């Protein structure tokens, strides 16, 4: 979809806006909207306030097709208002999120494309291809307060002291479970030990637990979260590889036992849609994922919709931590034709994160917490009208206390993002569950590959 917006503003010839200029303009929002499809030509819809006048600038953005259509509708309108007040034509091209990595790689290689690229995970591997976003971060902080820890760790490289993007929002990955099924066996997913105990009983009922072990993003998120609960991390707080520990071996053995007792072979061939399909079919009793499946069940008025509960990740032997399902990061390419306009747009978008959070149906949370005060956010979540009342309140705790950045306790550097993108974590688990390697050997193989990745990026000066 393409959104072209027009608005009055002065373009400053390709240089970045100064901090004072950004701050002075922060918070503007307005524009005339043009809606089309994909990269197709667009046509104006709505009043032509600036008809017959040359625009002062253009801004092209690519981002994913949101799973909550209301969010895309909101962003269209917001960008339209923003562009109208700044005399800027804003074009938003939406693509399926599975196409984002290939599109980003092609634009970076070609050195041309959109001004702003909307990633769904930290784009640290493109640090050399994008601008330093420090001024944007500074202006948002001056308007709404400090950058959240998750957002900063997802966009700042302490080695190079550069921001390779700015995060407007992140998506928690809570536990989604069928309360009716679990209560029928007198259990709840309060801890991973509870899950292991309940899984065989739930499978006997025809409702197995869904933790994927496939080479796809959802499996990577769920299993990386489980690792953290066991006290295992891909790297240290100093960004050095750290997977080869007793805690990792214990976690791998645990999942192999969980699979044999309470899952089936489909978890080894899951794709990015499997999590939601498994739960929405009525068969699944538990998954770890964003809340989109719950929202879909409510929209479709499925008979078990009111029995879908939202909880934090089950507690492990060491912690109760989960990797964010997605981290929205916008980066301005070095070849952007309108870098100054892009900086202003991103600053304003982050400042208006309260509107975005509500429009997403609480799917995403602001990376700058002050943009939506925690007390106000809790009230909005508690007021959600779906049954049982108040079930979305726990999301505020999940987001604040349990959700961590990719690469935690370190930062989302290029090495850790390569490891996660290549789905090395689920492969490590699957080898053991399928009997192809012992837990110790599988962990050692993964550790060897991680060290190789880290050496490459250390040599490049990025870790």
C-alpha positions in Angstrom: 0.0 0.0 0.0 1.3 3.5 -0.8 0.5 6.5 1.3 1.4 9.8 -0.3 1.0 12.8 1.9 1.4 16.5 1.3 2.3 19.1 3.7 4.0 22.4 4.3 7.6 22.3 5.4 11.0 23.6 4.4 13.6 21.1 3.0 17.1 21.7 4.2 19.0 20.5 1.1 19.9 16.9 2.2 21.7 17.8 5.5 20.4 16.3 8.8 18.2 18.5 11.0 19.9 20.0 14.0 18.6 19.0 17.4 16.9 22.3 17.9 15.2 22.1 14.6 13.9 18.6 15.3 12.7 19.5 18.7 11.0 22.6 17.4 9.1 20.6 14.8 8.5 17.5 17.0 4.9 16.6 17.5 3.5 17.9 14.2 1.1 15.6 12.6 -1.0 16.0 9.4 -1.4 15.4 5.6 -3.4 14.7 2.5 -3.6 11.0 1.9 -3.0 8.9 -1.2 -3.7 5.2 -0.9 -2.8 2.6 -3.5 -1.4 -0.9 -3.6 2.2 -2.1 -3.3 4.4 -0.1 -5.6 1.6 0.8 -8.0 0.8 4.4 -8.9 -1.4 6.2 -6.4 -4.3 8.6 -6.6 -5.2 11.3 -4.1 -8.2 10.8 -1.8 -9.5 13.6 0.3 -9.2 17.4 0.2 -6.4 18.8 -2.0 -5.2 21.7 0.3 -2.1 22.2 -1.8 -3.5 21.4 -5.2 -1.5 23.0 -8.0 1.6 23.6 -5.8 4.9 21.9 -6.0 5.7 19.8 -3.0 8.7 20.8 -0.9 9.9 17.2 -0.5 9.2 13.5 -0.7 9.8 10.6 1.7 9.6 6.9 0.8 9.2 4.2 3.5 8.9 0.5 3.4 7.5 -1.6 6.2 5.6 -4.8 6.8 2.0 -5.5 6.3 0.8 -5.4 9.9 -1.1 -8.4 11.3 -3.5 -5.8 12.9 -5.1 -4.0 9.9 -6.2 -1.2 12.1 -2.6 -0.2 12.7 -2.0 0.2 9.0 -5.1 2.3 8.7 -3.9 4.5 11.6 -0.4 4.9 10.1 -1.9 5.9 6.8 -4.0 8.6 8.4 -1.2 9.8 10.7 1.3 10.0 7.8 -1.3 11.8 5.8 -1.8 14.5 8.4 2.0 14.7 9.0 2.8 15.2 5.4 0.1 17.8 4.8 1.5 20.0 7.6 5.0 19.6 6.3 4.4 19.8 2.6 5.9 16.4 2.1 4.7 13.5 -0.1 5.0 10.4 2.1 4.9 7.0 0.3 4.6 3.9 2.4 5.1 0.6 0.6 4.0 -2.4 2.5 5.4 -5.9 2.0 4.8 -9.2 3.8 7.3 -9.5 6.6 8.9 -12.6 5.2 10.1 -10.5 2.2 11.7 -7.7 4.3 15.2 -9.4 4.7 15.6 -10.0 0.9 14.4 -6.5 0.1 16.7 -4.9 2.6 19.7 -6.8 1.2 18.9 -5.8 -2.4 18.5 -2.1 -1.5 21.7 -2.1 0.5 23.6 -3.8 -2.3 22.2 -1.6 -5.0 22.7 1.6 -3.0 19.3 2.8 -3.9 15.7 2.3 -2.8 13.5 3.8 -0.1 14.6 6.6 2.2 13.5 4.7 5.3 13.4 1.0 5.9 11.2 -0.5 8.5 12.8 -3.6 10.0 11.2 -6.1 12.3 14.4 -7.0 14.0 17.5 -5.0 14.8 19.4 -4.3 11.5 22.9 -4.2 13.0 24.4 -5.9 10.0 23.6 -2.8 7.9 25.3 -0.3 10.2 27.7 0.8 7.5 24.8 1.4 5.1 22.7 3.7 7.3 23.0 7.0 9.0 23.8 7.5 12.7 20.4 8.1 14.3 21.7 9.7 17.5 20.0 13.1 16.8 16.6 11.5 16.3 17.0 9.5 19.6 18.1 12.7 21.4 15.1 14.7 20.2 12.6 12.0 21.1 14.2 11.8 24.6 13.8 15.5 25.0 10.2 15.3 24.2 9.1 12.1 26.1 12.0 11.0 28.2 14.7 8.3 28.1 15.0 5.6 25.5 13.9 2.3 27.0 16.6 -0.3 27.7 15.2 -2.8 25.1 15.1 -0.1 22.4 18.5 1.2 23.0 20.2 -2.2 23.2 18.4 -3.0 19.9 19.7 0.0 18.0 23.0 1.2 19.6 26.5 -0.3 19.0 28.7 0.4 22.0 31.7 -0.6 19.9 31.3 2.1 17.3 29.1 4.4 19.5 26.5 4.7 16.7 22.8 4.3 16.5 22.0 2.2 13.4 18.3 2.9 13.7 15.6 4.0 16.1 13.0 1.7 17.5 9.5 3.0 17.8 8.0 -0.1 19.3 8.6 -3.7 20.4 6.3 -6.7 20.5 6.1 -8.9 23.7 6.0 -12.6 23.3 3.8 -13.9 26.1 2.4 -17.4 26.8 -0.9 -17.9 25.1 -2.8 -20.9 26.5 -6.2 -22.5 26.8 -7.3 -22.0 30.3 -10.2 -24.5 30.0 -7.9 -27.3 28.8 -5.3 -26.7 31.4 -7.8 -26.4 34.3 -9.4 -29.7 33.2 -6.2 -31.4 34.3 -5.6 -29.2 37.3 -2.6 -27.4 35.9 -1.4 -24.0 34.6 1.8 -23.0 32.7 3.2 -21.2 35.8 6.7 -22.7 35.2 8.5 -24.9 32.7 8.3 -27.8 35.1 4.5 -27.4 35.1 4.5 -27.4 31.3 6.6 -30.6 31.3 4.2 -32.3 33.7 1.0 -31.2 31.9 2.2 -31.8 28.3 1.6 -35.6 28.2 -1.9 -35.2 29.7 -2.8 -32.5 27.3 -1.6 -34.6 24.3 -3.8 -37.4 25.5 -6.7 -35.0 25.4 -5.8 -34.2 21.8 -4.4 -30.8 22.6 -0.6 -30.9 22.6 1.7 -28.1 23.6 3.2 -26.0 20.7 6.9 -25.2 21.0 8.5 -25.3 17.5 11.9 -26.7 16.7 12.1 -25.6 13.1 14.3 -23.2 11.2 11.9 -20.3 11.4 11.6 -17.1 13.5 8.9 -18.2 15.9 10.8 -21.3 16.9 13.9 -19.2 17.4 12.1 -16.7 19.6 10.4 -19.4 21.8 13.5 -21.5 22.3 15.8 -18.5 22.9 13.3 -17.4 25.6 13.4 -20.9 27.1 17.2 -20.7 27.1 17.1 -17.4 29.1 14.7 -19.0 31.6 17.3 -21.7 32.2 20.1 -19.1 32.6 21.6 -19.7 29.1 22.5 -16.8 26.8 24.0 -16.5 23.4 26.4 -13.9 24.6 27.7 -12.1 27.7 26.9 -8.5 28.7 30.2 -7.7 27.0 29.0 -9.2 23.7 31.2 -12.3 23.8 29.8 -15.8 22.8 28.5 -17.7 25.8 26.3 -20.6 24.7 28.6 -23.5 25.9 27.3 -23.9 29.4 25.7 -26.5 31.6 22.5 -24.4 31.6 22.3 -24.7 27.8 22.7 -28.5 28.0 20.0 -28.7 30.6 17.6 -26.6 28.5 18.2 -28.8 25.4 17.6 -32.0 27.3 14.4 -30.5 28.8 13.0 -29.7 25.4 13.8 -33.1 24.0 11.9 -34.6 27.0 9.0 -32.2 26.5 8.7 -33.2 22.8 8.7 -36.9 23.5 6.2 -36.6 26.2 3.8 -33.9 25.0 4.3 -32.9 21.3 4.3 -34.5 17.9 6.7 -34.4 14.9 5.0 -31.4 13.3 7.1 -29.0 15.5 10.1 -29.9 13.3 8.4 -28.5 10.2 6.7 -25.4 11.6 6.6 -22.3 9.4 6.0 -18.7 10.5 2.2 -19.2 10.3 2.2 -22.5 12.3 2.0 -20.9 15.8 -1.2 -19.1 15.1 -2.8 -21.9 13.0 -2.1 -24.4 15.8 -3.8 -22.3 18.4 -6.7 -21.0 16.2 -7.5 -24.6 15.0 -8.6 -25.4 18.5 -6.0 -28.1 18.8 -3.2 -26.3 20.5 -3.2 -25.8 24.2 -0.2 -23.5 24.5 2.2 -21.4 22.3 4.6 -18.6 22.9 3.8 -15.8 20.5 2.5 -12.3 20.1 -1.2 -11.7 20.9 -2.3 -11.7 17.2 -3.8 -15.2 17.6 -5.9 -14.1 20.5 -7.1 -11.0 18.7 -8.0 -13.1 15.6 -9.9 -15.6 17.8 -11.9 -12.7 19.2 -12.6 -11.2 15.8 -13.7 -14.5 14.4 -15.8 -15.1 17.6 -14.3 -18.6 17.9 -16.1 -20.7 20.6 -12.9 -20.9 22.7 -11.9 -17.3 22.3 -12.8 -16.4 25.9 -10.7 -19.3 27.2 -7.5 -18.0 25.6 -5.4 -16.6 28.4 -2.3 -14.4 28.3 0.5 -15.0 30.8 4.2 -14.2 31.1 6.7 -16.9 29.8 6.7 -19.9 32.2 9.3 -19.4 35.0 12.5 -21.4 34.6 15.2 -22.6 37.0 17.0 -19.3 36.8 14.6 -16.6 35.5 11.4 -15.6 33.8 12.6 -13.9 30.6 11.4 -13.8 27.0 12.8 -12.5 23.8 10.6 -9.9 22.1 8.6 -11.3 19.2 9.5 -8.4 17.0 11.4 -5.2 17.5 10.3 -2.5 15.1 13.4 -0.5 14.0 13.4 2.2 11.3 16.7 3.0 9.6 17.5 5.8 7.2 19.8 4.6 4.4 22.9 6.6 3.6 21.6 6.9 0.0 18.3 8.4 1.2 17.2 11.3 -1.0 15.5 13.1 1.9 17.5 12.3 5.1 16.4 15.5 7.0 12.7 14.8 6.3 13.2 11.2 7.4 14.7 12.3 10.7 11.8 14.5 11.5 9.3 11.9 10.5 10.8 9.2 12.7 11.1 11.6 15.7 7.5 12.5 15.4 6.4 8.9 14.9 8.2 7.8 18.1 6.7 10.7 20.1 3.2 9.7 19.0 3.7 6.1 20.1 0.7 6.2 22.4 -1.6 6.4 19.4 0.3 3.6 17.7 0.0 1.3 20.7 -3.7 1.7 20.9 -4.1 1.3 17.1 -2.2 -2.0 17.2 -4.6 -3.4 19.8 -1.7 -3.6 22.3 0.2 -5.8 19.9 3.2 -3.5 20.2 4.5 -1.3 23.1 6.5 1.9 22.8 10.3 1.7 22.9 10.3 5.1 24.6 8.2 4.4 27.7 7.5 8.0 28.4 5.5 8.3 25.1 2.7 6.3 26.9 3.0 6.6 30.6 2.9 3.1 32.3 0.0 4.0 34.5 -2.1 5.2 31.5 -1.0 2.1 29.5 -2.2 -0.2 32.2 -5.6 1.6 32.3 -6.1 1.1 28.6 -5.1 -2.5 28.8 -7.4 -3.2 31.7 -10.3 -1.5 29.9 -10.2 -3.9 26.9 -13.8 -5.0 26.5 -13.1 -8.7 25.6 -13.8 -11.5 28.1 -12.6 -12.2 30.6 -12.4 -8.6 31.5 -8.9 -7.4 32.3 -7.1 -10.3 30.6 -4.8 -7.9 28.6 -3.6 -6.1 31.8 -0.8 -8.7 32.2 0.8 -7.5 29.0 2.0 -4.4 30.7 4.0 -6.6 33.1 5.2 -8.9 30.4 6.5 -5.9 28.4 8.1 -4.1 31.4 9.5 -7.0 33.5 10.0 -10.0 31.3 10.7 -8.9 27.7 14.3 -8.6 26.6 16.2 -7.5 23.5 17.8 -9.8 21.0 21.3 -10.5 22.4 20.5 -9.9 26.0 22.3 -9.3 28.3 24.4 -7.8 25.6 23.3 -5.7 22.7 21.7 -6.6 19.3 25.1 -6.6 17.5 25.7 -8.0 14.0 27.1 -11.3 15.3 24.1 -12.2 17.5 21.6 -11.1 14.8 23.3 -13.3 12.3 23.1 -16.2 14.7 19.4 -15.6 15.3 18.6 -14.9 11.6 20.1 -18.2 10.7 18.0 -20.0 13.3 20.9 -21.8 14.9 19.0 -22.1 18.2 16.2 -24.4 17.0 18.7 -26.5 15.0 20.6 -27.0 18.2 17.5 -28.3 20.0 16.2 -30.3 17.1 19.4 -32.4 16.6 18.9 -33.7 20.2 15.2 -34.2 20.1 15.5 -36.2 16.9 18.4 -38.3 18.3 21.0 -37.0 15.8 23.4 -35.7 18.5 23.8 -35.7 22.3 22.9 -32.5 24.1 26.6 -31.8 24.8 27.7 -32.4 21.2 24.9 -30.3 19.8 25.7 -27.4 22.1 29.4 -27.7 21.2 28.6 -27.6 17.5 26.5 -24.5 18.0 29.2 -22.9 20.1 31.8 -23.5 17.4 29.6 -21.8 14.8 28.9 -18.9 17.1 32.6 -18.3 17.7 33.2 -18.3 13.9 30.5 -15.7 13.5 31.8 -13.6 16.3 35.4 -13.7 14.8 34.1 -12.4 11.5 32.2 -9.5 12.9 35.0 -8.7 15.4 37.4 -8.5 12.5 34.9 -6.1 10.8 35.1 -3.8 13.9 31.4 -4.3 14.8 31.7 -6.3 18.0 
